[in-house]
């Protein structure tokens, strides 16, 4: 009934490693399924959740939240037409990740799961890091992007990651003390990283 959380600097290969771990152990890989469950709970479309995550921490998102009154939000929710703002998103995120962890035998990718499940008795927390140039190159090689597009994407996702953790009130998300295992992917192949994780939970 183990739970493995994968945190990563974007482009360090977290999604790739997470899928390999799940396949090797016959575990569920929770990434897009988190979006689907959150959308169902909030009664909104998955596109809305995805767009919200992409806009996380942006000026537009903060402006929207200050412009929409809580009474209007409450009416929308009561009318069961669905609504999503930063606080509702975070509330559902914590709930859903906890539910997924309780189901067991799962690899959870990102979304602050190392914090949400920090006291879960069956959880192992893994962090992947790498330098910027290597992360850009990983995206070029694995996602058919030009170097310029890959660098833009890595920089954007780094900012988005920082913004998510700010909302969770966290600044120490790359601290080794949070994790059972920190993998510097400059020094490990993907298969070597997989073997390290499998050894960790064995």
Secondary structure, 3 states (H helix, E strand, C coil): CCEEEEEECCCCCHHHHHHHHHHHHCCEEECHHHHHHHHHHHCCCHHHHHHHHHCCCCHHHHHHHHHCCHHHHHHHHHCCCCCCCHHHHHHHHHHHHHHHHHHCCEEEECCCHHHHCCCCCCEEEEEEECCHHHHHHHHHHHHCCCHHHHHHHHHHHHHHHHHHHHHCCCCCCCCHHHCCEEEECCCCCHHHHHHHHHHHHC
